[in-house]
Amino acid sequence: MLRFGLVVTGCLVLAACGGAVDETADETTEALPTSEVASGVAEVAEEAAGPETGTLEWALAGEWRGENASRDSYRHPAETLAFMEIDPSMTVVEIWPGGGWYTEVLAPWINANGGTYVAAHFPADSASAARQRSRAAFEDRFLGNDVFGDIVIRDWGPAEGELGEPGSADAVLTFRNVHNWMRGGFTERAFTEFYDVLRPGGVLGVVEHRLPDTREQDPMAGSGYVQEAYVIAIAQEAGFELVATSEINANPLDTADHPNGVWTLPPSRNGWEEEGFDSAPFEAIGESDRMTLLFRKPVSDPVPEAESASED
């Protein structure tokens, strides 16, 4: 903290009689050494200037995020991206970014550091009108903006689309989407395609609403909640190695048992407008309890068991 001292440079304060110097002066009136003053001024200037351009802190503080930044306390983007080993010089594919909550963080950060951000979004000609609108809104928001850079958008959906050339990505990220693929019946295909697009050693980061393992898993994930063990099993079946799990996005207040599924909770708040609905308990819970998982594509493909067996 910068300390300021007052230097007595004028006439000395004299006592009423005898002209003695007043010895009751506060010791804090000593002048600070020039080096301390300079250091303190530089520190204040750095704080005023904000985070260094191109850093993750800079992207998180970006004015372009608006009210979306208020959800950081639930989504923990800095901690989550660090856990997922994301480097902004990478080629990063985000699966179904929706309205672009994470795009607002990832795209500027990656753009400023020479990487490539790929949005695997709903196909522009999707059979769902809502998904068509989501895709159009995403393009309007992010294309042609110098802050976000040259975002690459690829069609990817239940039956069509391509994430990229095999081995062309360093990281694949997905936030709260596994339940959608379960409902659409293409979860296994999704994880297989994530595996294929990653280079050997590339990472897959997954965040998903978490169903307690003590509860029965609905194959269609109608509540929006998914067992962590299920996601791990699907990823391992596709060939991934589990690197680590994290409680970064955990919320022990969430029971995963709500009248309108996970969408009862903020930010969706489904049903809150109904007469007589008591929203207070759900507001107190906040956003959902979420698993946070990191997988890696092996550097070398495992040798099939039949081939690795020694000959008698």
N, C-alpha and C positions, 0 to 999 in steps of 0.2 A: 504494500500500500504506500502511496506517495505521501511523505510527511513534509509539511511546510513549516519553515522557521522564519522568524522575524529578525532582521539584522538591525541592531541599533546603530544608526549611522549619523544621527543628528546630535544635538546637545544632550548631555547626560542629565538625568533627572537629579536635581539637587535637593538635599534635605533643607528644611526650613531654617535651620541654624547651622552654622559652621561650614555649609557648602559640601557636606559629605555625600558620596554616591549612595543611592538607594540600594541596599543589599537584599531587598525583598523581591527582586525581579525573578519571574519564573524561568527555570533553567531551559524550558523549551524554546526560548527566544534565541538559542544558538543557531547559527547558520549551518545548513546541511552541507556536506562536502559536494563539490561540483559534480563528481561522478555519480553520487546518489541521486541528485536532482535529474541529471540526464537520463539515468536508468528509469526513474519513475515516470518521466515524461514519455519516454519511448513505450513503456508498458501501457500507459493510458491511451496513447495513440494507436497501439496495436488493438486494444479492446474496441476502440471506436471504429476502427477499420473493418472489423469482423473477421471471419475465417478466411484463410488464404484461398484464392480462386482455384478451383479445380479439385479441392479436397472434398471428401464426403461431408464434412461439417458444413462446407460452403453450399453444397447441393441441398442439404437438409434445411439450411437457413434461407433458401431461395424464396424471394417474394412471390414467385410464380406458384408456389404451393398453396397459398391462401389458407383457407380453413382446414385443408387436409392435414396440415401440420399438427392440428390439435389431437389427432389420433395416434401420434407417435408414442404416447404413454401406454397404449395397448399393443401397438404393432412393433415397437422397438426396432426400427429399421437399421440403425447403426450397429447394434449388437447382432441382429439377425444376419446382416450382410457380412460382418466380420466372421461369424460362426461358419457361414457358408463359403468362406475363403475367396470372396470375390475381389478381384483386382480390376481396376477400371481400364486396364489395357487389354483385357480379355474380349473375346467374342461371347456375348451373353445372350441367351435366348430366354425370354420370359413367355410362359405359356398362358394364353388367355388373360391378358392384362386388364380386360374390361375397360373401366373408365380411366385407367392409367395412374392409380394411386402410387404404385411403385415406379412407374415410368417417370414421374416427375422427379424422382430421386436418382434413378439409375441412368436415364438418358443424358442429363447434363453432366453427371460425374464421368460417365464413360466417354462422352463426346469431348470433354476437356482433357482426356488422357490418352487419346488415340485408339480406343477400343471400338467395338461395334455392338450396338444394341439392336437386337432382333425381337420384334413383337410378333409372336405366333398367335394371331387374332382370329376371331370368327370369320369364316369366308364372307366376302362382300355380297355374295348371292345366296347366303344361308336361307334355308327354308323358314327360319324363325324371323319374323319381322322385328322382334326385340333385339335379336343379335345383329341384324342389319343396321338398326339404329345405333347400337353400341359401336360397331365398326366405323360407321360414318362419323360419329361424334369423336372417336379417337383420332381419326385422320384430321378432322378440323382442328382439334386441340394441339396436335403434336407435329404435323408435317409443315415444312416451310418456316420453322422457327429456329433461329441461330443458336438459342440456348440448348435446345434438344438435339441439334445436329441432324445428320442424315440417318434417321431411323429407317430400318429395314422392316417392312411389314410383309408377313407371309400368311396365306390362308392355311388354317388348320382346324379341322373339325371331326365329327364322328366318322365320316366316311371318305374324307378327301383332305388334300393339302400335304405340304412337305415342309419339314422344319429346316432343311438345308442339306447340303452334300454330306455324306457319311464322314464322320471324323472332323467336321468343320467348326465345331463349337467347343469352347473351353468350359462353359457352364450352362446348365439348364435350370431355371427357377420356376416354381409354381407356388402360388399363394391361394389357399382355400379353394381348390378346384377338384380334388380327387372325388368328392361326393358327386360332382356333376358327371364325371366319366363313369362312375358306377351306375348312375341313373341311365346314362346313355348306352351302357353295355360295352364300353371299349377301354376299360382301365388297363387290361393286359397289353393291348395294342399301343396305348399311350406310352407306357413305360418302356416297351420295346423300342419305340421310335426315339425316345429320349436317349436310350442307350446307343442307338445307331448314330445319331447326329453328333455325339460327343467324341472327342479325340481320346485315345487311351490316356488314362489318368485324369480325365475331365470329371467335373463334379455335378451332382444333382442335388439341389436344395428344395425341400418340401416343407410347407407350413399347411396344416389342415386342422379343422375343428375336431376335437378329440372326444371319442366315446370311451367311457371307462371299459376296461377289459372284462369287467364283471357283468357287463350288459351284452345282450345278444345283438349281433350285427345284422342290420337289415341289408340284404344284398343290393338294394336300390338306394340305400342311404337317404331314405325319405326325410329324416330329421336334419340332415346336413352334417351329422356327426359320424366319424369313422374311427374304428379301433386302430391304435398305433401299430399293433402287431400285424394287422392286415396290410397296412401300407408297407411295412418292412418286408413282409413275405412277398408281396407283388413285385417290389423292386428287386429283391434278391432273385426271384424267379426269372426276371429279365436279364440278370447277369451282374447286377450292381453289388458292391460290397458296402455294408453299413459302416460308416466312419465314426459317427457320433450322434447322440441325441441331446437335446437341450431343453431346459425349462424356461428359456427366455420369454416365451409367449404363453406361459401357463397362467391360468386363472382358477385358483382353488375354489372360488365362490360359485363357479358355473357347475350346475348339477347335470347339464346336458339333457334335461327333461323339462321341456317347455311346451305350452299349448300349440305354438306355431313353429316348432322346431328351433333351430339356431337363429332363425330370422325373427324370433320374438325379441331377441336382445338387440341393443344398439350395434351397428348403426341402422339396421333395417327397421326395427320397431314394428314389425307386423302385428296387427291386432290392437294396437294402442288406441286407435281411433274409435274402437267399438264402445258403445255405451256401457258403463259399469266396469270396464276393464281397469284393474289396478296395476298400473305400470311401475309403481314405486319399487317393488322387489327386483324387477328386471333392470331398472336404472341403476340400482345398487350393485347388481352383479357386474354390469359393464359389458364389454365384449367377451366373446367366447374363450373357453379354455382351448389352447392350441398346442399340438405337437410341433416340434421343429426338428427336422431330420437332415442329416448330411450323408449322401452316398457318393461313391466313387466308381468310375468305370476302371476295371483293372488295367494296368499298364500293358499286360499281355493277356490275351484270351486264355481261359483255362483249357487245359488239354482234356478232351473227352475221356471219361473213365476207362472206356474200352481200349483206347489207344495208349493210356498211361500204364496199363497193367503189364507187368513183366511176363515174358514168355517162360514157360516151364522148360 
